[in-house]
Amino acid sequence: MSKRYRVVLVGCGSITKAWLDACQKQFSGRVELVGFVDINADAARARAAEFAPQAWTGTSLETALATLKPDVVFNCTIPDAHLATTTAALKSGAHVLTEKPIASNLSDALSLRATAATTGLMLAVIQNYRCVRGARTVRQALAAGVIGKLHTVNADFFLAPRFGGFRDQMKHVLLLDMAIHTFDASRFFSGASPRSVYCHEFNPAGSWYAHGASAQAIFEMSDGIVVNYRGSWCAQGLQTNWNSSWRFIGERGTLLWDGAEGIRVERVVGAWNGKDFHQPVETVDILLLPDEPAKTGHAGMIGEFLDALDAGTTPSTVVTDNIHSFAMVEHAILSAESGQRVSIKL
Ligand SMILES: NC(=O)c1ccc[n+]([C@@H]2O[C@H](COP(=O)([O-])OP(=O)(O)OC[C@H]3O[C@@H](n4cnc5c(N)ncnc54)[C@H](O)[C@@H]3O)[C@@H](O)[C@H]2O)c1
């Protein structure tokens, strides 16, 4: 049975449009936006005016929590503010759905996992890149064994956005603020857990970021799977999709995904005859899963979170799972800083 949850939104910057559009279009019967908080009072007022004019607005999360007693807090603050805001929300008795990354370092993320456990409240992370039609289709095809046992996953991410704002000065900007999506997706597709990583991070010539706009990382995963990541936020021309461009190689074939709706598969036909230099391959057509707005992007993650609250179950990006994706980020940074391959242990 669906409940209507009283929700406070903290952090009212650019990404909240995606959240609030989803709430308005998909979840108006399940989400009541009762408060908007931002250290910039105008930002809170502007979002409230657009999406919930009757809601409380202010600059203090503590006041909002004490006055409004929300069931849920949506945390859309900047990464450095996630530890304090999510902790305050959980300790006030609210469940939290937070923007990625869960925190700005692993020790803070572990602290949040512990607070969620002691309060018994749900803490989950928006990993909206799992919720695109192409990604859902690829995952289903791989799980059905279309290319046999998966052993190699390559992801290329090459874009050149000029954000301005907090990212321009952020340390490890690509790894911390973006690669979490690709690393999390590699777990989503492979079902494997990270074991070790070697990462080289650099700031390419002409970069308009202060730090770490490019990185290349090799992860050894469970089940003998290797994930190769090559990424840049400073790569002009011939850009990839934001979802990355992917190559999956299994024992019997290869699946390519362009990050949008282009999926191609070739796999070998039958067994090797003992003579052919290259085994013959066949093309396999993969039908895209239906386009379902309620399962796409932020709406997909918010819906899964609300469903889990209603049913008393666990969403796929609950902190106890998502921490493994975040560990990939943290250990890639540790490897980049030390120049060494590092083991990933939680
Ligand atoms: N899932 C995605 O696809 C996606 C895309 C973009 C950004 N994000 C994430 O969303 C978060 C916000 O990013 P953004 O692009 O909206 O940034 P932004 O700079 O546009 O907005 C952040 C807002 O948080 C407010 N804020 C900062 N500290 C605060 C605090 N302690 N209490 C209350 N408000 C505070 C700022 O005043 C600002 O209005 C980041 O964690 C970012 O990584 C996710």
The ligand as an SDF file (V2000), in Angstrom:
LIG
                    3D

 44 48  0  0  0  0  0  0  0  0999 V2000
   22.9530   11.9720  -10.4710 N   0  0  0  0  0  0  0  0  0  0  0  0
   23.3950   12.8280  -11.3890 C   0  0  0  0  0  0  0  0  0  0  0  0
   23.3260   12.5800  -12.5820 O   0  0  0  0  0  0  0  0  0  0  0  0
   23.9910   14.1220  -10.9260 C   0  0  0  0  0  0  0  0  0  0  0  0
   24.1960   15.1660  -11.8300 C   0  0  0  0  0  0  0  0  0  0  0  0
   24.6960   16.3710  -11.3370 C   0  0  0  0  0  0  0  0  0  0  0  0
   25.0290   16.4910   -9.9790 C   0  0  0  0  0  0  0  0  0  0  0  0
   24.8580   15.4360   -9.1380 N   0  0  0  0  0  0  0  0  0  0  0  0
   25.2070   15.5470   -7.7160 C   0  0  0  0  0  0  0  0  0  0  0  0
   24.2460   16.3600   -7.0870 O   0  0  0  0  0  0  0  0  0  0  0  0
   24.8520   17.0930   -6.0250 C   0  0  0  0  0  0  0  0  0  0  0  0
   24.6050   18.5780   -6.2500 C   0  0  0  0  0  0  0  0  0  0  0  0
   25.0990   18.9500   -7.5150 O   0  0  0  0  0  0  0  0  0  0  0  0
   24.5490   20.2490   -8.2990 P   0  0  0  0  0  0  0  0  0  0  0  0
   25.0850   20.1290   -9.6750 O   0  0  0  0  0  0  0  0  0  0  0  0
   23.1010   20.3890   -8.0920 O   0  0  0  0  0  0  0  0  0  0  0  0
   25.3530   21.3880   -7.5130 O   0  0  0  0  0  0  0  0  0  0  0  0
   24.9340   22.9170   -7.3600 P   0  0  0  0  0  0  0  0  0  0  0  0
   26.1920   23.6150   -6.9730 O   0  0  0  0  0  0  0  0  0  0  0  0
   24.1690   23.3950   -8.5350 O   0  0  0  0  0  0  0  0  0  0  0  0
   23.9110   22.8860   -6.1280 O   0  0  0  0  0  0  0  0  0  0  0  0
   24.2910   22.5370   -4.8090 C   0  0  0  0  0  0  0  0  0  0  0  0
   23.4020   23.3280   -3.8550 C   0  0  0  0  0  0  0  0  0  0  0  0
   23.6660   22.8580   -2.5300 O   0  0  0  0  0  0  0  0  0  0  0  0
   23.6830   24.0020   -1.6730 C   0  0  0  0  0  0  0  0  0  0  0  0
   24.4250   23.6450   -0.4780 N   0  0  0  0  0  0  0  0  0  0  0  0
   25.7610   23.4200   -0.3430 C   0  0  0  0  0  0  0  0  0  0  0  0
   26.0440   23.0730    0.9320 N   0  0  0  0  0  0  0  0  0  0  0  0
   24.8740   23.0450    1.6130 C   0  0  0  0  0  0  0  0  0  0  0  0
   24.5120   22.7450    2.9520 C   0  0  0  0  0  0  0  0  0  0  0  0
   25.4310   22.3810    3.8520 N   0  0  0  0  0  0  0  0  0  0  0  0
   23.2200   22.8190    3.2910 N   0  0  0  0  0  0  0  0  0  0  0  0
   22.2730   23.1840    2.3910 C   0  0  0  0  0  0  0  0  0  0  0  0
   22.5480   23.4890    1.0940 N   0  0  0  0  0  0  0  0  0  0  0  0
   23.8280   23.4160    0.7190 C   0  0  0  0  0  0  0  0  0  0  0  0
   24.3310   25.1000   -2.5140 C   0  0  0  0  0  0  0  0  0  0  0  0
   24.0420   26.3850   -2.0100 O   0  0  0  0  0  0  0  0  0  0  0  0
   23.6970   24.8230   -3.8840 C   0  0  0  0  0  0  0  0  0  0  0  0
   22.4830   25.5500   -4.0560 O   0  0  0  0  0  0  0  0  0  0  0  0
   26.3350   16.6930   -6.0100 C   0  0  0  0  0  0  0  0  0  0  0  0
   26.5410   15.6730   -5.0760 O   0  0  0  0  0  0  0  0  0  0  0  0
   26.5520   16.1700   -7.4290 C   0  0  0  0  0  0  0  0  0  0  0  0
   27.5970   15.2320   -7.5230 O   0  0  0  0  0  0  0  0  0  0  0  0
   24.3330   14.2740   -9.5910 C   0  0  0  0  0  0  0  0  0  0  0  0
  1  2  1  0
  2  3  2  0
  2  4  1  0
  4  5  1  0
  4 44  2  0
  5  6  2  0
  6  7  1  0
  7  8  2  0
  8  9  1  0
  8 44  1  0
  9 10  1  0
  9 42  1  0
 10 11  1  0
 11 12  1  0
 11 40  1  0
 12 13  1  0
 13 14  1  0
 14 15  2  0
 14 16  1  0
 14 17  1  0
 17 18  1  0
 18 19  2  0
 18 20  1  0
 18 21  1  0
 21 22  1  0
 22 23  1  0
 23 24  1  0
 23 38  1  0
 24 25  1  0
 25 26  1  0
 25 36  1  0
 26 27  1  0
 26 35  1  0
 27 28  2  0
 28 29  1  0
 29 30  1  0
 29 35  2  0
 30 31  1  0
 30 32  2  0
 32 33  1  0
 33 34  2  0
 34 35  1  0
 36 37  1  0
 36 38  1  0
 38 39  1  0
 40 41  1  0
 40 42  1  0
 42 43  1  0
M  CHG  2   8   1  16  -1
M  END
$$$$
